[in-house]
């Protein structure tokens, strides 16, 4: 099994992808959350993607 590299301290999405760090795409969860969730809090790491 390959060791996963976690993007600790990285703030740009392009660097995370280009340098082979672990990334989990949770886009597919948005529609079910909006349809069935009453209260939703979505967060992201501070300054992510800036």
CHARMM internal coordinates of N, CA and C (Angstrom, degrees):
IC EDIT
DIST 1 N 1 CA 1.4527
DIST 1 CA 1 C 1.5304
ANGL 1 N 1 CA 1 C 108.94
DIST 1 C 2 N 1.3107
ANGL 1 CA 1 C 2 N 115.63
DIHE 1 N 1 CA 1 C 2 N 136.46
DIST 2 N 2 CA 1.4645
ANGL 1 C 2 N 2 CA 120.66
DIHE 1 CA 1 C 2 N 2 CA 179.02
DIST 2 CA 2 C 1.5197
ANGL 2 N 2 CA 2 C 110.32
DIHE 1 C 2 N 2 CA 2 C -73.44
DIST 2 C 3 N 1.3091
ANGL 2 CA 2 C 3 N 115.91
DIHE 2 N 2 CA 2 C 3 N 143.61
DIST 3 N 3 CA 1.4555
ANGL 2 C 3 N 3 CA 120.51
DIHE 2 CA 2 C 3 N 3 CA 173.86
DIST 3 CA 3 C 1.5172
ANGL 3 N 3 CA 3 C 108.54
DIHE 2 C 3 N 3 CA 3 C -78.07
DIST 3 C 4 N 1.3319
ANGL 3 CA 3 C 4 N 115.84
DIHE 3 N 3 CA 3 C 4 N 130.39
DIST 4 N 4 CA 1.4589
ANGL 3 C 4 N 4 CA 120.21
DIHE 3 CA 3 C 4 N 4 CA 177.87
DIST 4 CA 4 C 1.5212
ANGL 4 N 4 CA 4 C 109.95
DIHE 3 C 4 N 4 CA 4 C -80.30
DIST 4 C 5 N 1.2966
ANGL 4 CA 4 C 5 N 115.59
DIHE 4 N 4 CA 4 C 5 N 140.31
DIST 5 N 5 CA 1.4579
ANGL 4 C 5 N 5 CA 120.92
DIHE 4 CA 4 C 5 N 5 CA 175.06
DIST 5 CA 5 C 1.5163
ANGL 5 N 5 CA 5 C 107.07
DIHE 4 C 5 N 5 CA 5 C -104.77
DIST 5 C 6 N 1.3233
ANGL 5 CA 5 C 6 N 116.36
DIHE 5 N 5 CA 5 C 6 N 125.66
DIST 6 N 6 CA 1.4573
ANGL 5 C 6 N 6 CA 121.21
DIHE 5 CA 5 C 6 N 6 CA -178.19
DIST 6 CA 6 C 1.5216
ANGL 6 N 6 CA 6 C 110.25
DIHE 5 C 6 N 6 CA 6 C -98.21
DIST 6 C 7 N 1.3346
ANGL 6 CA 6 C 7 N 117.52
DIHE 6 N 6 CA 6 C 7 N 137.78
DIST 7 N 7 CA 1.4636
ANGL 6 C 7 N 7 CA 121.75
DIHE 6 CA 6 C 7 N 7 CA -175.09
DIST 7 CA 7 C 1.5365
ANGL 7 N 7 CA 7 C 112.95
DIHE 6 C 7 N 7 CA 7 C -81.40
DIST 7 C 8 N 1.2982
ANGL 7 CA 7 C 8 N 117.19
DIHE 7 N 7 CA 7 C 8 N 56.54
DIST 8 N 8 CA 1.4649
ANGL 7 C 8 N 8 CA 121.16
DIHE 7 CA 7 C 8 N 8 CA -178.84
DIST 8 CA 8 C 1.5267
ANGL 8 N 8 CA 8 C 109.22
DIHE 7 C 8 N 8 CA 8 C -68.42
DIST 8 C 9 N 1.3231
ANGL 8 CA 8 C 9 N 115.79
DIHE 8 N 8 CA 8 C 9 N 123.73
DIST 9 N 9 CA 1.4524
ANGL 8 C 9 N 9 CA 121.47
DIHE 8 CA 8 C 9 N 9 CA 178.87
DIST 9 CA 9 C 1.5146
ANGL 9 N 9 CA 9 C 114.65
DIHE 8 C 9 N 9 CA 9 C 84.18
DIST 9 C 10 N 1.3237
ANGL 9 CA 9 C 10 N 118.43
DIHE 9 N 9 CA 9 C 10 N -7.53
DIST 10 N 10 CA 1.4696
ANGL 9 C 10 N 10 CA 120.91
DIHE 9 CA 9 C 10 N 10 CA 179.15
DIST 10 CA 10 C 1.5218
ANGL 10 N 10 CA 10 C 108.61
DIHE 9 C 10 N 10 CA 10 C -81.27
DIST 10 C 11 N 1.3268
ANGL 10 CA 10 C 11 N 115.99
DIHE 10 N 10 CA 10 C 11 N 139.57
DIST 11 N 11 CA 1.4566
ANGL 10 C 11 N 11 CA 119.11
DIHE 10 CA 10 C 11 N 11 CA -175.61
DIST 11 CA 11 C 1.5189
ANGL 11 N 11 CA 11 C 114.16
DIHE 10 C 11 N 11 CA 11 C -120.76
DIST 11 C 12 N 1.3110
ANGL 11 CA 11 C 12 N 117.80
DIHE 11 N 11 CA 11 C 12 N 1.08
DIST 12 N 12 CA 1.4586
ANGL 11 C 12 N 12 CA 118.77
DIHE 11 CA 11 C 12 N 12 CA 179.19
DIST 12 CA 12 C 1.5236
ANGL 12 N 12 CA 12 C 110.38
DIHE 11 C 12 N 12 CA 12 C -119.60
DIST 12 C 13 N 1.3316
ANGL 12 CA 12 C 13 N 114.27
DIHE 12 N 12 CA 12 C 13 N 130.38
DIST 13 N 13 CA 1.4560
ANGL 12 C 13 N 13 CA 120.89
DIHE 12 CA 12 C 13 N 13 CA -178.18
DIST 13 CA 13 C 1.5250
ANGL 13 N 13 CA 13 C 111.17
DIHE 12 C 13 N 13 CA 13 C -60.16
DIST 13 C 14 N 1.3215
ANGL 13 CA 13 C 14 N 116.90
DIHE 13 N 13 CA 13 C 14 N -40.75
DIST 14 N 14 CA 1.4698
ANGL 13 C 14 N 14 CA 119.52
DIHE 13 CA 13 C 14 N 14 CA -177.89
DIST 14 CA 14 C 1.5318
ANGL 14 N 14 CA 14 C 111.50
DIHE 13 C 14 N 14 CA 14 C -61.46
DIST 14 C 15 N 1.3276
ANGL 14 CA 14 C 15 N 118.06
DIHE 14 N 14 CA 14 C 15 N -39.63
DIST 15 N 15 CA 1.4677
ANGL 14 C 15 N 15 CA 120.35
DIHE 14 CA 14 C 15 N 15 CA 177.96
DIST 15 CA 15 C 1.5188
ANGL 15 N 15 CA 15 C 111.59
DIHE 14 C 15 N 15 CA 15 C -66.13
DIST 15 C 16 N 1.3271
ANGL 15 CA 15 C 16 N 116.87
DIHE 15 N 15 CA 15 C 16 N -38.99
DIST 16 N 16 CA 1.4716
ANGL 15 C 16 N 16 CA 120.69
DIHE 15 CA 15 C 16 N 16 CA 179.25
DIST 16 CA 16 C 1.5264
ANGL 16 N 16 CA 16 C 110.00
DIHE 15 C 16 N 16 CA 16 C -59.61
DIST 16 C 17 N 1.3175
ANGL 16 CA 16 C 17 N 117.06
DIHE 16 N 16 CA 16 C 17 N -47.05
DIST 17 N 17 CA 1.4655
ANGL 16 C 17 N 17 CA 121.32
DIHE 16 CA 16 C 17 N 17 CA -178.29
DIST 17 CA 17 C 1.5300
ANGL 17 N 17 CA 17 C 111.55
DIHE 16 C 17 N 17 CA 17 C -71.49
DIST 17 C 18 N 1.3257
ANGL 17 CA 17 C 18 N 116.87
DIHE 17 N 17 CA 17 C 18 N -48.93
DIST 18 N 18 CA 1.4666
ANGL 17 C 18 N 18 CA 120.91
DIHE 17 CA 17 C 18 N 18 CA -175.63
DIST 18 CA 18 C 1.5244
ANGL 18 N 18 CA 18 C 112.69
DIHE 17 C 18 N 18 CA 18 C -64.54
DIST 18 C 19 N 1.3159
ANGL 18 CA 18 C 19 N 117.74
DIHE 18 N 18 CA 18 C 19 N -31.42
DIST 19 N 19 CA 1.4640
ANGL 18 C 19 N 19 CA 120.37
DIHE 18 CA 18 C 19 N 19 CA -177.22
DIST 19 CA 19 C 1.5275
ANGL 19 N 19 CA 19 C 113.08
DIHE 18 C 19 N 19 CA 19 C -95.37
DIST 19 C 20 N 1.3350
ANGL 19 CA 19 C 20 N 116.71
DIHE 19 N 19 CA 19 C 20 N 6.73
DIST 20 N 20 CA 1.4576
ANGL 19 C 20 N 20 CA 121.33
DIHE 19 CA 19 C 20 N 20 CA 171.57
DIST 20 CA 20 C 1.5203
ANGL 20 N 20 CA 20 C 116.29
DIHE 19 C 20 N 20 CA 20 C 77.14
DIST 20 C 21 N 1.3143
ANGL 20 CA 20 C 21 N 117.55
DIHE 20 N 20 CA 20 C 21 N 27.15
DIST 21 N 21 CA 1.4642
ANGL 20 C 21 N 21 CA 120.16
DIHE 20 CA 20 C 21 N 21 CA 178.42
DIST 21 CA 21 C 1.5275
ANGL 21 N 21 CA 21 C 110.25
DIHE 20 C 21 N 21 CA 21 C -80.60
DIST 21 C 22 N 1.3183
ANGL 21 CA 21 C 22 N 116.19
DIHE 21 N 21 CA 21 C 22 N 160.29
DIST 22 N 22 CA 1.4585
ANGL 21 C 22 N 22 CA 121.38
DIHE 21 CA 21 C 22 N 22 CA 178.78
DIST 22 CA 22 C 1.5205
ANGL 22 N 22 CA 22 C 109.49
DIHE 21 C 22 N 22 CA 22 C -67.36
DIST 22 C 23 N 1.3322
ANGL 22 CA 22 C 23 N 116.29
DIHE 22 N 22 CA 22 C 23 N 137.26
DIST 23 N 23 CA 1.4557
ANGL 22 C 23 N 23 CA 122.40
DIHE 22 CA 22 C 23 N 23 CA 177.30
DIST 23 CA 23 C 1.5165
ANGL 23 N 23 CA 23 C 108.03
DIHE 22 C 23 N 23 CA 23 C -145.18
DIST 23 C 24 N 1.3156
ANGL 23 CA 23 C 24 N 116.92
DIHE 23 N 23 CA 23 C 24 N 133.48
DIST 24 N 24 CA 1.4614
ANGL 23 C 24 N 24 CA 121.41
DIHE 23 CA 23 C 24 N 24 CA 179.14
DIST 24 CA 24 C 1.5213
ANGL 24 N 24 CA 24 C 108.02
DIHE 23 C 24 N 24 CA 24 C -113.68
DIST 24 C 25 N 1.3158
ANGL 24 CA 24 C 25 N 116.65
DIHE 24 N 24 CA 24 C 25 N 118.41
DIST 25 N 25 CA 1.4574
ANGL 24 C 25 N 25 CA 121.66
DIHE 24 CA 24 C 25 N 25 CA 178.84
DIST 25 CA 25 C 1.5241
ANGL 25 N 25 CA 25 C 109.12
DIHE 24 C 25 N 25 CA 25 C -88.48
DIST 25 C 26 N 1.3123
ANGL 25 CA 25 C 26 N 116.89
DIHE 25 N 25 CA 25 C 26 N 115.05
DIST 26 N 26 CA 1.4676
ANGL 25 C 26 N 26 CA 122.04
DIHE 25 CA 25 C 26 N 26 CA -177.69
DIST 26 CA 26 C 1.5273
ANGL 26 N 26 CA 26 C 112.08
DIHE 25 C 26 N 26 CA 26 C -105.31
DIST 26 C 27 N 1.3284
ANGL 26 CA 26 C 27 N 117.01
DIHE 26 N 26 CA 26 C 27 N 18.09
DIST 27 N 27 CA 1.4496
ANGL 26 C 27 N 27 CA 121.78
DIHE 26 CA 26 C 27 N 27 CA -177.40
DIST 27 CA 27 C 1.5245
ANGL 27 N 27 CA 27 C 112.35
DIHE 26 C 27 N 27 CA 27 C -56.79
DIST 27 C 28 N 1.3152
ANGL 27 CA 27 C 28 N 117.92
DIHE 27 N 27 CA 27 C 28 N -37.48
DIST 28 N 28 CA 1.4646
ANGL 27 C 28 N 28 CA 121.33
DIHE 27 CA 27 C 28 N 28 CA -177.24
DIST 28 CA 28 C 1.5357
ANGL 28 N 28 CA 28 C 112.70
DIHE 27 C 28 N 28 CA 28 C -63.89
DIST 28 C 29 N 1.3239
ANGL 28 CA 28 C 29 N 118.10
DIHE 28 N 28 CA 28 C 29 N -17.86
DIST 29 N 29 CA 1.4649
ANGL 28 C 29 N 29 CA 120.97
DIHE 28 CA 28 C 29 N 29 CA -179.50
DIST 29 CA 29 C 1.5271
ANGL 29 N 29 CA 29 C 113.02
DIHE 28 C 29 N 29 CA 29 C -82.13
DIST 29 C 30 N 1.3191
ANGL 29 CA 29 C 30 N 118.36
DIHE 29 N 29 CA 29 C 30 N -13.70
DIST 30 N 30 CA 1.4634
ANGL 29 C 30 N 30 CA 120.79
DIHE 29 CA 29 C 30 N 30 CA -174.19
DIST 30 CA 30 C 1.5243
ANGL 30 N 30 CA 30 C 112.41
DIHE 29 C 30 N 30 CA 30 C -64.19
DIST 30 C 31 N 1.3198
ANGL 30 CA 30 C 31 N 118.17
DIHE 30 N 30 CA 30 C 31 N -49.76
DIST 31 N 31 CA 1.4659
ANGL 30 C 31 N 31 CA 120.91
DIHE 30 CA 30 C 31 N 31 CA -177.39
DIST 31 CA 31 C 1.5253
ANGL 31 N 31 CA 31 C 112.27
DIHE 30 C 31 N 31 CA 31 C -61.11
DIST 31 C 32 N 1.3488
ANGL 31 CA 31 C 32 N 120.27
DIHE 31 N 31 CA 31 C 32 N -49.40
DIST 32 N 32 CA 1.4716
ANGL 31 C 32 N 32 CA 118.89
DIHE 31 CA 31 C 32 N 32 CA 177.53
DIST 32 CA 32 C 1.5349
ANGL 32 N 32 CA 32 C 113.06
DIHE 31 C 32 N 32 CA 32 C -60.76
DIST 32 C 33 N 1.3176
ANGL 32 CA 32 C 33 N 117.34
DIHE 32 N 32 CA 32 C 33 N -36.54
DIST 33 N 33 CA 1.4600
ANGL 32 C 33 N 33 CA 119.62
DIHE 32 CA 32 C 33 N 33 CA 178.30
DIST 33 CA 33 C 1.5209
ANGL 33 N 33 CA 33 C 111.45
DIHE 32 C 33 N 33 CA 33 C -63.54
DIST 33 C 34 N 1.3172
ANGL 33 CA 33 C 34 N 116.26
DIHE 33 N 33 CA 33 C 34 N -43.54
DIST 34 N 34 CA 1.4573
ANGL 33 C 34 N 34 CA 119.98
DIHE 33 CA 33 C 34 N 34 CA -179.79
DIST 34 CA 34 C 1.5202
ANGL 34 N 34 CA 34 C 112.38
DIHE 33 C 34 N 34 CA 34 C -67.90
DIST 34 C 35 N 1.3137
ANGL 34 CA 34 C 35 N 117.17
DIHE 34 N 34 CA 34 C 35 N -33.54
DIST 35 N 35 CA 1.4688
ANGL 34 C 35 N 35 CA 120.43
DIHE 34 CA 34 C 35 N 35 CA -179.43
DIST 35 CA 35 C 1.5200
ANGL 35 N 35 CA 35 C 112.77
DIHE 34 C 35 N 35 CA 35 C -77.89
DIST 35 C 36 N 1.3285
ANGL 35 CA 35 C 36 N 117.85
DIHE 35 N 35 CA 35 C 36 N -34.96
DIST 36 N 36 CA 1.4617
ANGL 35 C 36 N 36 CA 120.16
DIHE 35 CA 35 C 36 N 36 CA -170.87
DIST 36 CA 36 C 1.5228
ANGL 36 N 36 CA 36 C 114.20
DIHE 35 C 36 N 36 CA 36 C -116.24
DIST 36 C 37 N 1.3035
ANGL 36 CA 36 C 37 N 117.78
DIHE 36 N 36 CA 36 C 37 N -12.32
DIST 37 N 37 CA 1.4559
ANGL 36 C 37 N 37 CA 120.05
DIHE 36 CA 36 C 37 N 37 CA -177.60
DIST 37 CA 37 C 1.5185
ANGL 37 N 37 CA 37 C 111.49
DIHE 36 C 37 N 37 CA 37 C -86.63
DIST 37 C 38 N 1.3196
ANGL 37 CA 37 C 38 N 115.97
DIHE 37 N 37 CA 37 C 38 N 143.55
DIST 38 N 38 CA 1.4558
ANGL 37 C 38 N 38 CA 120.21
DIHE 37 CA 37 C 38 N 38 CA 177.01
DIST 38 CA 38 C 1.5225
ANGL 38 N 38 CA 38 C 109.71
DIHE 37 C 38 N 38 CA 38 C -91.12
DIST 38 C 39 N 1.3233
ANGL 38 CA 38 C 39 N 116.70
DIHE 38 N 38 CA 38 C 39 N -51.87
DIST 39 N 39 CA 1.4551
ANGL 38 C 39 N 39 CA 122.35
DIHE 38 CA 38 C 39 N 39 CA 176.67
DIST 39 CA 39 C 1.5180
ANGL 39 N 39 CA 39 C 108.00
DIHE 38 C 39 N 39 CA 39 C -121.01
DIST 39 C 40 N 1.3104
ANGL 39 CA 39 C 40 N 116.11
DIHE 39 N 39 CA 39 C 40 N 132.46
DIST 40 N 40 CA 1.4590
ANGL 39 C 40 N 40 CA 120.32
DIHE 39 CA 39 C 40 N 40 CA -176.71
DIST 40 CA 40 C 1.5294
ANGL 40 N 40 CA 40 C 109.60
DIHE 39 C 40 N 40 CA 40 C -131.42
DIST 40 C 41 N 1.3225
ANGL 40 CA 40 C 41 N 115.70
DIHE 40 N 40 CA 40 C 41 N 130.83
DIST 41 N 41 CA 1.4575
ANGL 40 C 41 N 41 CA 121.48
DIHE 40 CA 40 C 41 N 41 CA 173.91
DIST 41 CA 41 C 1.5229
ANGL 41 N 41 CA 41 C 107.51
DIHE 40 C 41 N 41 CA 41 C -121.28
DIST 41 C 42 N 1.3098
ANGL 41 CA 41 C 42 N 116.06
DIHE 41 N 41 CA 41 C 42 N 114.64
DIST 42 N 42 CA 1.4637
ANGL 41 C 42 N 42 CA 120.99
DIHE 41 CA 41 C 42 N 42 CA 178.04
DIST 42 CA 42 C 1.5180
ANGL 42 N 42 CA 42 C 108.01
DIHE 41 C 42 N 42 CA 42 C -108.51
DIST 42 C 43 N 1.3091
ANGL 42 CA 42 C 43 N 116.09
DIHE 42 N 42 CA 42 C 43 N 130.14
DIST 43 N 43 CA 1.4605
ANGL 42 C 43 N 43 CA 119.11
DIHE 42 CA 42 C 43 N 43 CA 179.41
DIST 43 CA 43 C 1.5168
ANGL 43 N 43 CA 43 C 110.26
DIHE 42 C 43 N 43 CA 43 C -126.45
DIST 43 C 44 N 1.2906
ANGL 43 CA 43 C 44 N 114.76
DIHE 43 N 43 CA 43 C 44 N 165.91
DIST 44 N 44 CA 1.4591
ANGL 43 C 44 N 44 CA 121.32
DIHE 43 CA 43 C 44 N 44 CA 176.39
DIST 44 CA 44 C 1.5296
ANGL 44 N 44 CA 44 C 106.55
DIHE 43 C 44 N 44 CA 44 C -144.57
DIST 44 C 45 N 1.3136
ANGL 44 CA 44 C 45 N 117.54
DIHE 44 N 44 CA 44 C 45 N 159.04
DIST 45 N 45 CA 1.4557
ANGL 44 C 45 N 45 CA 118.90
DIHE 44 CA 44 C 45 N 45 CA 178.00
DIST 45 CA 45 C 1.5291
ANGL 45 N 45 CA 45 C 110.85
DIHE 44 C 45 N 45 CA 45 C -58.46
DIST 45 C 46 N 1.2838
ANGL 45 CA 45 C 46 N 116.21
DIHE 45 N 45 CA 45 C 46 N 145.43
DIST 46 N 46 CA 1.4577
ANGL 45 C 46 N 46 CA 121.63
DIHE 45 CA 45 C 46 N 46 CA -179.89
DIST 46 CA 46 C 1.5255
ANGL 46 N 46 CA 46 C 110.48
DIHE 45 C 46 N 46 CA 46 C -56.63
DIST 46 C 47 N 1.2977
ANGL 46 CA 46 C 47 N 117.15
DIHE 46 N 46 CA 46 C 47 N 131.49
DIST 47 N 47 CA 1.4636
ANGL 46 C 47 N 47 CA 126.18
DIHE 46 CA 46 C 47 N 47 CA 177.52
DIST 47 CA 47 C 1.5445
ANGL 47 N 47 CA 47 C 112.68
DIHE 46 C 47 N 47 CA 47 C 65.25
DIST 47 C 48 N 1.3115
ANGL 47 CA 47 C 48 N 119.44
DIHE 47 N 47 CA 47 C 48 N 15.90
DIST 48 N 48 CA 1.4586
ANGL 47 C 48 N 48 CA 121.45
DIHE 47 CA 47 C 48 N 48 CA -179.47
DIST 48 CA 48 C 1.5262
ANGL 48 N 48 CA 48 C 110.16
DIHE 47 C 48 N 48 CA 48 C -63.72
DIST 48 C 49 N 1.3001
ANGL 48 CA 48 C 49 N 116.96
DIHE 48 N 48 CA 48 C 49 N 128.31
DIST 49 N 49 CA 1.4457
ANGL 48 C 49 N 49 CA 122.78
DIHE 48 CA 48 C 49 N 49 CA 176.00
DIST 49 CA 49 C 1.5261
ANGL 49 N 49 CA 49 C 115.12
DIHE 48 C 49 N 49 CA 49 C 82.47
DIST 49 C 50 N 1.3109
ANGL 49 CA 49 C 50 N 117.74
DIHE 49 N 49 CA 49 C 50 N 9.57
DIST 50 N 50 CA 1.4760
ANGL 49 C 50 N 50 CA 119.60
DIHE 49 CA 49 C 50 N 50 CA -180.00
DIST 50 CA 50 C 1.4915
ANGL 50 N 50 CA 50 C 111.25
DIHE 49 C 50 N 50 CA 50 C -91.76
END
COOR INIT
IC SEED 1 N 1 CA 1 C
IC BUILD
